Amino acid sequence: MIRYDNHPSGRHFLQIPGPTNVPDRVLRAIDHPTIDHRGPEFARLGRSILDRIGAVFGTREPVVIYAGSGTGAWEAALVNTLSPGDRVLMFETGHFATLWRAMAEKLGLNVTWLEGDWRHGADPERIADALDDDVRAVMVVHNETSTGVTSRIADVRAALGDHDALLLVDTISSLASIDYRHDEWGVDVTIGGVVTKIG
């Protein structure tokens, strides 16, 4: 029988792509009472970070923040940039790329799925080869939580060349932990946890 109040001494160390170990100072902060996410204190907190959050994304442009899950951020990014019937390219890199594909299809997007092996990131050359005039967006998971595989986003953008397809990137398990540069790499929409960068 497992007892939740009986733990071995010392810090438990997880050696998987996620969840990430939480620093002690963060654990102490979590111990404070939760503030009302619809109250004035939360509004002040949100406003106080809006001017600074862009550095996390590597952008000087505004960042949209709202309460929601990573899945909610996926949906918001898709319905605010694409329309049912639009054709998108997606590269299979693991479980979350597969889930994002399923959501895109449920929203009526026409997904061209480039199969991968879950051991490598998105292949920029295969994406370039699959591009045609009908492609409205390329959707890539930057880092796959399920596999730890990271895609080379700057190389994916370079592979798009002069094509006007949007580049949507899921950084839910990588933002602020793996090098990421929204502006420099020419990303159109960056999705991260409950933070999404559009523009």
DRENDO-872599 format. One record per residue: residue in one letter; x, y, z of N, C-alpha, C in turn. Coordinates in pm, whole numbers, plus 50000, padded with zeros to 5 digits. Each point is the difference from the previous one (the first is absolute). Layout:
REM residues N
AXYZXYZXYZ...
This chain:
REM residues 199
M500844988150000499165011950000500885012550000I499675009649915500745012649992499385009950097R500875006150082499545010550091500635013149955Y499175010049982500495012749949500735008450105D499884996250127500695007450106501304993250042N500424989549929501204992650034500975000849882H500935009550007500965002149892501414996950049P500874994849916501404998350039500635013650027S501035000350083500655012750031500715005449876G500255013150002500695006449887499035004549893R500555007049903499185005349890499814989249894H498764998349958499704990849890500465006549871F500734992749917500545005549876499424992449882L499205007049918499404994049881500965001249883Q500224989249928500885000349883499204996549876I499005008449971499144998549884499845013849937P499505001149876499855013149938499095009650078G499104995050077499115008650079499244991550098P499525005150109500095014150043501405003650048T500255012950009501305005150041500065000950151N501174997550057500175001950144499775014650034V499345002550113499625013650038500985005150106P500625011849978500925005650099499305002950133D500764999350109499445002350134499325013650013R500585010449942499395013350013498635000549933V499834992349893498714999349933499014992150086L500464988950058499144992250088499515008450118R500885008450056499595008750111498965010249952A500185005249879499045009749947498644993549977I500014987449959498754992849976499214998250130D500715000350113499374997950130499105011750041H500125011349931499165011650031498584997549950P499015006750060498634998449952499865004249855T499144993349927499745003249860499255013249992I500405008549903499265012449983498894997749897D498945007950012498844998849912500415004249858H499884990749905500435003049863499085010049930R498905003750065499125010349942500025012850082G500865000550099500045011550090501045010349961P499995011350069500925011049966501474996550025E500294991850101501414996450026500594992249883F499224990849945500464992149884500175009049878A499075009449981500105009449888501275008250010R500325004850123501235007850018501234991449971L499994987650045501124990949975500174997949849G498904997349929500074998049856500565012049927R499515011950036500505012249935501475002250029S500454996150120501405002550038500984991849918I499564988749943500944991849923499895001949849L498965006749954499805001349855501195006449928D500625010050061501135006749935501274991750005R500054989950087501224992150017499934986049941I498824994949974499854986049959500564997449860G500095010249918500544998349865501404994449996A500805003050102501384995050005500034984850006V499004994050062499944985450009499844994049860F499235006749916499754995449863501075004349901G500785009950040500955005749904499285009049902T499095008550054499245008949913499875013750065R499845010049913499705013650046498535003349978E499264990849940498595002049970499144996350122P498735004250002499124996650113499764984950010V499794995450122499704986050029498594999450057V499224990149957498644998050050500074990050115I499435003650114499974991250117498534997850038Y499634987650021498664996950048500044986850076A499024998150087499964987750079499534988549911G500744989249999499634988449920501124989850003S499754988749941500994989449991500805001349871G501034991549984500724999649874499094996449885T499084990850026499034996149897499125011949961G499625008050098499225012049973500805009949915A501315000850026500855008949920500124995049857W500114986849982500004994349864498755004649925E498844997950065498735003249935499915014949968A500385008550096499945014449977500875004049881A501204994349992500905003249890499394996049866L499404988149995499454995149874498775007849956V499055002250090498755006649958500195014849974N501085006050052500245014249977500915002949882T500564989649938500895002349886499594992449875L499174989850015499634991449886498494998249994S499534994849887498574997549980499794985549959P498814994450030499734986349955500264998649850G500644989049964500344997449861501425004249964D500625008850082501385004049973500924987850010R500994999849912500964988950000501215003650084V500404990850090501175002150084500924987949990L501305002550020500994989250007500374998050146M500094987450040500444996850136500994988549992F500995000450091501004989650001499844991850128E499984986949985499854991050115501314999250078T499965004550126501184999350086499714992750130G498734996550026499654993250123498525001450032H499664996850123498614999450045499295013549987F500675010950038499325012949999499815005549860A500914997349910499785003549860498774992749948T499844987350042498854992049958498705005850056L500035004250127498805006150060499655013349934W501015008149967499765012949935499404997749861R500484989549933499434996449869498524996750014A499664991850101498604996250020499135012350024M500495009550076499235012250023499825007849870A501075001349922499915007249873498954993749909E500004986949996499004993149916498595002050053K499814999850132498675002450057499505014149971L500945009349985499635013749968499805002149850G500104989249921499725000749857501185003649913L501214999950057501175002949918500394987649920N500545002249882500454989349912501484997650029V500304989650080501364997750048500764990649908T501165004649953500954991249933501014995950107W499984987250033500794994550112501274993749946L501135005550039501294994649959500474990550109E499984987049971500324990150102501465000750041G500224998450132501344999750057500164987550085D501124999050069500264987950078500045002450151W499675011950049499985003750142501405000750060R501044998749918501375000950049500735012049942H499345007149909500615011549934498995011449993G500505012249999499135011549985499495001249857A499225010449977499455002649866501145001649900D499834994049884501035000449895499705011649906P500815010650005499735011849917499944996849851E500854990849950499994996849857498714993249958R499494991050083498734993449967498855010050002I500085009650092498965010450004500085008349871A501205004049960500165007949877499484992449879D500274987049995499544991849887498484998849996A499345000750116498544998450006499255013249978L500715011150001499365013149982499445001549859D498825005649991499465004449872499155012350026D499415005649898499275012750014498804999150092D499464988050024498814998550084500294999850149V501244998350040500344999050142499895013850065R499155000950102499805012650073500875001150125A500404988350056500805000450123500824987350014V501115001450070500834988750040499975000050152M499664988450059499864998750145501064990350051V500825004750095501124991950051500045000750152V500234988550063500254999650144501505002050019H500375010550073501415003250022500684988950079N499424996250113500544989150081498874990950041E500124987449967498984990050033500194995050143T499045002950086500064995350138500124984850005S499294993249913499964985350005501314993449960T500825006949922501234993949949501265007850034G499875012750032501165008650023500645004949871V499404996949886500535004049869499745014949977T501035007049952499885014249971500155002649851S499115008349946500065003749858500785013049983R500685001449887500815011749968499105010349930I499405008850079499005009349948500605009849900A501205005250026500625009349906500204993349864D500364987250001500194992649873498674997549930V498944997750079498674998149941499595013049929R500185011450067499645012949937500825002149873A501284997050005500855001849881499514991149887A499524988050033499504990849898498745005349932L499255008750069498795005749941500355010349892G501215005350005500415009749898499065011849994D499565003449878499105011449980498534996150010H499704987450032498614995550012499315008050109D498745003649977499305008450097499234992050106A500274987150012499354991950104500405005150138L499044999950092500285003450138500824988850064L500855003650095500734990150078499475000650143L499324989150042499474998850134500864990150077V500475003950118500924991750077499484997950142D499924987450040499644996150136501274999750083T500095008950101501165000250090499584996450143I498934992450014499444997350132501034993750094S500834991049952500994993950090501415005649980S500135010749923501355005149973500205014750033L498945008049998500155014450020500675002750134A501035008149997500795004050117500934989050050S500044988749931500964989650041500914995849884I499595002749877500814997249881500055013049918D501125002749939500155012249921498845001549903Y499355011750004498875002649912499975014949967R499815003449870500075013949955498895002849899H498865003950052498815002349916500305009749886D500515011850032500235010249897501134996049904E501144996450057501174997049918499754988449904W499234990050045499764988249917498795001749908G499315011250008498885002649909498774991550027V499744997050127498824992350037498795009349999D498864995049954498785008249998499184998450128V499884987650050499244997550123500804990250086T500285004150123500664991350097499004996750110I499884987250029499054995350101500804994650117G499715005150120500734995350117499104999250121G499674988050046499204998350122498775008749997V499935009350092498875009350002500395013449939V501165000349931500455012449936500154997449851T499385008249918500094998549855500475013149939K500974999349911500525011849929499484999949857I499275010249962499475001049864500555012749937G500524998749877500485011849928501485000449989
